[in-house]
Amino acid sequence: MAIIESKCKESSFARTIWCVTPDLGTPIDDLLKPEYWAHVARNFAPTHRIEVTAEDNSYFAELCVVDAGHQWAKVELLRKHEFGANAVVGTDTGEFQAKWRGARKWSVERKSDKTILAEDLGTKEDALLWIATHSRQMAA
């Protein structure tokens, strides 16, 4: 039997897609706890989607609301991607550090005097690459 026309519609008529930016350092596992959504759960309904982007752009996740109450929401993880999960670590020479600075995104800070040497870098890996590149140039 073929699907009838009344059961086929644009997704925007059937559900809402929410965009969420959790506080810095919030692990994906916390997003799966019903109480995490206590302050916004009243907006959710089953089949709504939640697109989550970490404040520091370290991960993206897509969740589906399974059920929701006044101060809780049960969600299931549909997909996740951790950016830079395969990045080379250990490029921090000890002299510089990659630092998340909110609106300034990822920055490179010289530890000795807290001077910002580069900012507005899109990812932590970009900051670590800057450190690796400039550490080699200064050593030469």
Residue pairs with C-beta under 8 A, 6 or more apart in sequence:
14 47
15 45
15 47
15 48
15 49
16 45
16 48
16 49
17 48
17 49
17 50
17 51
18 43
18 44
18 48
18 49
18 50
18 51
19 50
19 51
19 53
20 50
20 51
20 52
20 53
21 52
21 53
21 54
21 55
22 30
22 31
22 52
22 54
22 55
23 55
24 54
24 55
24 56
24 100
26 54
28 52
28 59
28 61
28 77
28 80
30 36
31 50
31 52
31 61
31 63
31 75
31 77
32 63
32 75
32 76
32 77
34 41
34 72
34 73
34 74
34 75
35 71
35 72
37 44
37 68
37 72
37 73
37 75
38 71
38 72
39 71
40 73
41 68
41 69
41 70
41 71
41 72
41 73
42 68
42 70
42 71
44 50
44 65
44 68
44 73
45 65
45 68
46 65
46 66
46 67
46 68
47 64
47 65
48 64
48 65
49 62
49 63
49 64
49 65
49 78
50 62
50 63
50 64
50 65
50 75
51 60
51 61
51 62
52 59
52 60
52 61
52 62
52 63
53 59
53 60
54 60
55 100
55 102
56 100
56 106
56 124
57 83
57 105
57 122
57 123
58 82
58 83
58 84
58 123
58 124
59 80
59 81
59 82
59 83
60 80
60 81
60 83
61 77
61 79
61 80
61 81
62 77
62 78
62 79
62 80
63 75
63 76
63 77
63 78
64 75
64 76
64 78
65 73
65 74
65 75
66 74
66 75
66 76
67 73
67 74
68 74
83 123
83 125
84 123
84 124
84 125
87 124
87 125
87 128
88 128
89 128
91 128
91 129
91 131
91 132
91 135
92 98
92 128
92 131
93 131
93 135
94 111
95 110
95 111
95 112
95 135
96 108
96 109
96 110
96 111
96 117
96 131
96 134
96 135
97 108
97 109
97 111
97 131
98 106
98 107
98 108
98 124
98 127
98 128
98 131
99 106
99 107
99 108
99 109
99 127
100 106
100 107
100 124
101 107
101 116
101 119
104 116
104 119
104 120
105 119
105 120
105 121
105 122
106 119
106 120
106 121
106 122
106 123
106 124
106 126
106 127
107 116
107 117
107 118
107 119
107 120
107 121
107 127
108 116
108 117
108 118
108 119
108 121
108 127
108 130
108 131
108 134
109 115
109 116
109 117
110 117
117 130
117 134
118 127
118 130
121 127
121 130
